[in-house]
Amino acid sequence: MIGFGGDIRKLGDIDGQSIWDALVTNSPSPRSEILHNIDPIDNVSSLRRGDLKLITGNLTTGLETWSGKAVLEDMSKPPSMDEWVFKNGSTVRDILRKMRLYLPQAADTWRKGSEVKCDGTANDCNSLHAPCLYNITADPCEMNNIADRHPDEVESMLNIIRVYERQAVMPQFQYPDPHGDPMCHGFAYVPWKDPEHITNCPFFKK
C-alpha cells in the first residue's frame, strides 16, 4: 500500500508489517518470524525465527528425509533465466526501472547469488517423535538437527505455533477437480468453472 502512496494507518488494527523500506533500500526486514506452514490435516508445521527453523509434526509423505541431491540438477534450463522469464517484456519491471527501484543490476546475478550449494549428504528428520531445529543461516541445507542443544528455543517456538493454531480456521477441504489442472489451460491457473475456461481437457480421462 505504501508503494502506491497509501496511508497504512487507514488499514486499522491489523497484524501485518510493512516491509516496503526493506524492499526498496535493501535494509533488514522488520519481520523476525515467518510461519512456513501449519497443516491441521496432515499435522505438520514449520516456523522460522531469526536464524532458527523449527519443523514439527507428521511428515508422512517422505519429506522427513532428503537424499542430498539438488532438486534442479537434472532439469534442462535456458542459458539465462531472466531473459526467458522476461522474453515478452514486463510492465512491472519497466515501472520499477523508471522509478529507479529495480534492484537487479545485471541478468541472473541475483538468482545465482541466492542458490544454496549442499554437499549431497543425506539428512533425516523424524519430527513426529520430536521437533527438529536448524540454524539455516549456518546450515541452509538443514543437515544438523540442534533441537537437543536448544530445548528452550524449541519450546518457545512451539508455543508460537500453538498460538497460530488457536487462531486458525479449519480448512474447508474439497476433493481436487481434475478439470482445474493447469495442464488443461495452457499451464495457467484459471477459474476453470467459468464459461470462458470450460474445456475438454485432453489430459483428463473420465
Steps between C-alpha positions, in 0.01 A plus 500: 500500500786739579642436154183648346503804726243366746473570871542177696332660802171466315534122512409498868626250756653220295781258579693564180835674471617731225823384337500773233814668632682166506402436137600837357809570711624142544494553877423236764138388516299595810354150497683252722258207470357311203239228529605270217216255541219393731299201382236358736408225252844340472607640839821668391628851572815705443607833643805718449619749759821683429762245398300205630246281322279254687324204338244296691228250424430198287704513179340191348567587136872432499597861569664397826797371302708673236747323277734796471441523126434844358139533383577668167823330404332262252286769337599673178499877547540787254837680500337805660197456725438877506492525122261205486267639769491847344505394134159664445583806707381599846292807583590473869872485422473802268320705766752406768785597269343840435464549875860379548370230734597195294772336707665248259784676319586214262311198370506188717742636761237503775391146413852360508570680825194346664583139412587273792773244439478179705756224537258222409498333843163348587304639793236343726243695699250294697286790616211271594698380802665833582521844335800572280687829533750643253713811478431565133743790481794279594336182370273591205482137383354397838754227568552547874203470733586711807170459689661307786743788561233770508194366686389847611497628143306193389233547768475873433448444126249221566302744714490746209366226273235417763386863496461484122310172533248658738441783251482281190179410319460134411551436127188450294644196330367405160609227265705633206323558171721368217345755262684768697841350421722768339585248227143543377541877462836560342681448832314791664290505815158631397142503639430181304126493570441835332346456152800646315734245659292183466690261276519135400831434666707251299685398816185410694356150469137462607 
